[in-house]
Amino acid sequence: MARRNNRRRGPPRAPAELSIESLAQDGRGVARLDGKAVFVAGGLPGERVRAAFTQTHRDYDEAEAEAVLTASPERVDPRCPHYGVCGGCSLQHLAPEAQIAAKQRALLEALSRIGGVAPEHVLEPLTAPVWGYRRKARLGVRYVAKKGRVLIGFRERQGRLLADLARCEVLVPEVGERFGELAALIEGLSVREQIPQIEVMAGDGAISLVFRHLEPLNDDDRARLTAFAQDTGLFVALQPGGPDTIVPLWPQAQPLSYAQPDFGTHVNFRPGDFIQVNAGINRQMVVRALELLDVRPDMDVLELFSGLGNFTLPLLARGARVVAVEVDPAMTERAARNAIANSLAGAEQHAADLFAPDPKAPWLARRYDRVLLDPPRSGAREMLPYIARLAPARIVYVSCDPATLARDAGELAKVHGYRLEAAGVMDMFPHTAHVESIALFVRPGA
């Protein structure tokens, strides 16, 4: 028997006119040609485009819209001059209000298709300013000898090369408007070919740049970086190895934090820590989560994937007793310090593997009125049977992946009997196809 050749074939010779029917979850338009799906970068539903094919596969093809013949009324001019090359944003050609509507549809479709469930109420989307919102990012850095200069930015949409960016419209302006300065700074360093990335972390009133370097810096390098920090007011730190090797260069004290004014709390963090990238959405998200939980003083709340205390501190401020469980022991320790820094008592911190839970864990032998969880993209499937046994009246699930939320929602509803009372999206990453969402599950009779 002849072997089947599964290798991708090159693009066809001729472009084709296509009608875009819908949006895929990655933000590309979906069309059909001779019954075969075609994913068209830059195409919007309702449009007629001339598409140039980039790859053909057995079950689908890929293409780019090289001309829009009939435009959608929701099409807008991208603000970023690098749109279409940089892989950081894929939806700048779609009006922001249409972007969030598409994400809401994607969430509801995933819940129905994957989980077989639908929320009783669809929550109004949470939105905030759509430019200059990103306070956490990892910028790629590369010295290109043939060009004789340093490139800074994100990877290109097609391929593994670093896009040649002059600025970034979604990054906090203090950094997004300084790509040229940063490139010139690195070009003057002795280790310019040994700096692969810059980590950006912005708090309230302070921004940290962590320069990863694969070779030691000399005195002149340190002096240049220090002068840059002093001139700009940005914190500069160095990272010669893994995340635990980050050390401040200037200033020596580099406190980072963000306020939670709705609760009178603040979260301290370090470069490399996980924080939500969008400050405006995060503030609204925490308020909504506590509203959906309907938490009251003296309630017992189990918080899973609790991190640095983004939800823990507001829960404590509302008078709840919180058992916070986080996978990373270092984050657990810093969360405990955050509670002390806010003069809040009533939190019990645990570090545990939430993907392989220990049935004998003492925090699973308690009774809880509410459960709040904010897992990574893989979801919280392993914890669902344990949560169901605890029988909380309300479960609030914050998700960064509609597919795993839908999968877990189906199990909570069909296996454990919870009602999916409400769900909706939050525009945590405007101009990207990333969908952040929140859902409320209620125990019948509660």
Stockholm file with secondary structure:
# STOCKHOLM 1.0

chainA/1-446         MARRNNRRRGPPRAPAELSIESLAQDGRGVARLDGKAVFVAGGLPGERVRAAFTQTHRDYDEAEAEAVLTASPERVDPRCPHYGVCGGCSLQHLAPEAQIAAKQRALLEALSRIGGVAPEHVLEPLTAPVWGYRRKARLGVRYVAKKGRVLIGFRERQGRLLADLARCEVLVPEVGERFGELAALIEGLSVREQIPQIEVMAGDGAISLVFRHLEPLNDDDRARLTAFAQDTGLFVALQPGGPDTIVPLWPQAQPLSYAQPDFGTHVNFRPGDFIQVNAGINRQMVVRALELLDVRPDMDVLELFSGLGNFTLPLLARGARVVAVEVDPAMTERAARNAIANSLAGAEQHAADLFAPDPKAPWLARRYDRVLLDPPRSGAREMLPYIARLAPARIVYVSCDPATLARDAGELAKVHGYRLEAAGVMDMFPHTAHVESIALFVRPGA
#=GR chainA/1-446 SS CCCCCCSCBCCCSSCEEEECCEECTTSCEEEEETTEEEEEETCCTTCEEEEEEEEECSSEEEEEEEEEEECCTTBCCCSCTTBTTBSSCSCTTBCHHHHHHHHHHHHHHHIIIIICCCCSEECCCBCCCCSSCBCEEEEEEEEETTTTEEEEECBBSSSSSBCCCSCCSSBCHHHHTCHHHHHHHHHTSTTGGGCCEEEEEECSSCEEEEEECSSCCCHHHHHHHHHHHHHHCCEEEEESSSGGGCEEEESSCCCEEEEETTTTEEEEECTTCCCCSBHHHHHHHHHHHHHHHTCCTTCEEEEESCTTSTTHHHHHHTTCEEEEEESCHHHHHHHHHHHHHTTCCCEEEEECCTTSCCTTCGGGSSCCSEEEECCCTTCSGGGHHHHHHHCCSEEEEEESCHHHHHHHHHHHHHTTCCEEEEEEEECSSTTSSCCEEEEEEECTTC
#=GC SS_cons         CCCCCCSCBCCCSSCEEEECCEECTTSCEEEEETTEEEEEETCCTTCEEEEEEEEECSSEEEEEEEEEEECCTTBCCCSCTTBTTBSSCSCTTBCHHHHHHHHHHHHHHHIIIIICCCCSEECCCBCCCCSSCBCEEEEEEEEETTTTEEEEECBBSSSSSBCCCSCCSSBCHHHHTCHHHHHHHHHTSTTGGGCCEEEEEECSSCEEEEEECSSCCCHHHHHHHHHHHHHHCCEEEEESSSGGGCEEEESSCCCEEEEETTTTEEEEECTTCCCCSBHHHHHHHHHHHHHHHTCCTTCEEEEESCTTSTTHHHHHHTTCEEEEEESCHHHHHHHHHHHHHTTCCCEEEEECCTTSCCTTCGGGSSCCSEEEECCCTTCSGGGHHHHHHHCCSEEEEEESCHHHHHHHHHHHHHTTCCEEEEEEEECSSTTSSCCEEEEEEECTTC
//
